[in-house]
Amino acid sequence: MQYKSLNGKAKEVNFEDAAIKGIAEDKGLYFPKNITPLPASFFENINEFSNNEIAFKLIKQFVGDSIPKDILKTIIEGTLSFDFPLVSIEPNIYALELYHGPTMAFKDVGARFMARCFSYFNKNNPNEVTVLVATSGDTGGAVANGFLGVKGVNVIILYPKGKVSDIQEKQLTTLGQNITAFEVNGTFDDCQAMVKEAFLDTDITSKKQLTSANSINIARWLPQMFYFVFAYKQLKDKEKPLVFAVPSGNFGNICAGMMAQKLGLPVKMFIAATNINAVVPNYLETGIYAPKPSTQTIANAMDVGDPSNFIRIQHLFDDDLERLKEMLYSESFTDDETRAALKLLKEKFDYLADPHGAIGYLGLKSYLKTDTNCQGVFLETAHPVKFLDVVEPVIKEKIEIPEQIKDVLTKEKCAKEISSYAELKAYLLQ
Ligand SMILES: *Cc1c(COP(=O)(O)O)cnc(C)c1O
């Protein structure tokens, strides 16, 4: 499998090179050159396959010759060692819980798969790779946890001081070993700007192989296809048309769902539910794509003003807005609406959601008003415990802290505080 750059000026590369580079030399996102659908019988007989078998069939063509089949199977087994339950909420509405992994966010799947691939690549490659990543919360923890102890890879995480939850901060500052956390005096946008500057800085890139672990990296993005199919497998009624509602920020998760659909997963519609950072809903309504600086909300993992993966979605639909609208419905919701949904889910259905999942639920409910003859799955992308400050006052109850979180809370924070790009650069060059 070869990957092309969506800017069209860089040479094509295989899975390994695309993953290690992160982004093409012409600054374009990598995209698979060909996508071959799986046989219809695979989806018709989906209940005969284990999750590991499903994942292997979905990802095999995208990995190509970069990783031998038996090793790829081991990577998948290691990645998917937790559950992906589909929980019935009300008639025709299900929550797909993606938070049963070690850092309790869906990003564990992509981060663990990517880290295991890098661990394999490093066996034949004596050069160290530095993963540089900016986080508004969940990415940092998942990447740190996924890459902990992977030989030949150093991970540097930048997060905005005082703007991630206590649990999130502990998850990314307490691991040590090959993981270094930088606490930046500034916003998430400042962290991201520093990362971008480092990628463009030839003083650094001439000496170090830098890569990203955000969803622009194909090794983190593509494994997110898996659980859309795991959800399908768990549905009792496979005849009724199926729609997925995905709480979206950078649009990597929903775009992975669309890739699963390309492979043959029967999906009638995707619903991109956003917070008030509504670049995509506005685009579908007006035809004008207008990125802007992000606004802070209670669903902070989706505070994105310029969604990095949207260009991949446009490419999947040949940059044709009308065709895109036939498969993508999008709506944005305010913090008040999100809180009301959290409360409703708890009081009426005894379901504890997080702010991101609640936005997915709202998007699904809104869509089902106009299309009544289908069943919908919304993605529950993080455990509510990661957003205690938001969720507890709304549901007026204490949330029980799960074991994997209790563990991290007792550990000592270790982070380097920085205020400028120069400080990051000095560290990278030392
Ligand atoms: C990252 C994240 C999202 C957004 O996912 P994208 O792939 O960026 O659209 C949604 N919910 C949670 C909890 C997240 O951490």
The ligand as an SDF file (V2000), in Angstrom:
LIG
                    3D

 15 15  0  0  0  0  0  0  0  0999 V2000
  -10.1170   13.7000   20.8940 C   0  0  0  0  0  0  0  0  0  0  0  0
  -11.4940   13.5710   21.4340 C   0  0  0  0  0  0  0  0  0  0  0  0
  -12.6350   13.8070   20.6260 C   0  0  0  0  0  0  0  0  0  0  0  0
  -12.5320   14.3090   19.2110 C   0  0  0  0  0  0  0  0  0  0  0  0
  -12.0490   13.3560   18.3140 O   0  0  0  0  0  0  0  0  0  0  0  0
  -11.5230   13.8170   16.8600 P   0  0  0  0  0  0  0  0  0  0  0  0
  -10.9760   12.5940   16.2460 O   0  0  0  0  0  0  0  0  0  0  0  0
  -10.4700   14.8720   17.1170 O   0  0  0  0  0  0  0  0  0  0  0  0
  -12.6990   14.3840   16.1370 O   0  0  0  0  0  0  0  0  0  0  0  0
  -13.8860   13.5830   21.1890 C   0  0  0  0  0  0  0  0  0  0  0  0
  -14.0290   13.1930   22.4650 N   0  0  0  0  0  0  0  0  0  0  0  0
  -12.9650   12.9650   23.2760 C   0  0  0  0  0  0  0  0  0  0  0  0
  -13.2010   12.5590   24.6770 C   0  0  0  0  0  0  0  0  0  0  0  0
  -11.6690   13.1430   22.7870 C   0  0  0  0  0  0  0  0  0  0  0  0
  -10.6250   12.9350   23.5980 O   0  0  0  0  0  0  0  0  0  0  0  0
  1  2  1  0
  2  3  1  0
  2 14  2  0
  3  4  1  0
  3 10  2  0
  4  5  1  0
  5  6  1  0
  6  7  2  0
  6  8  1  0
  6  9  1  0
 10 11  1  0
 11 12  2  0
 12 13  1  0
 12 14  1  0
 14 15  1  0
M  END
$$$$
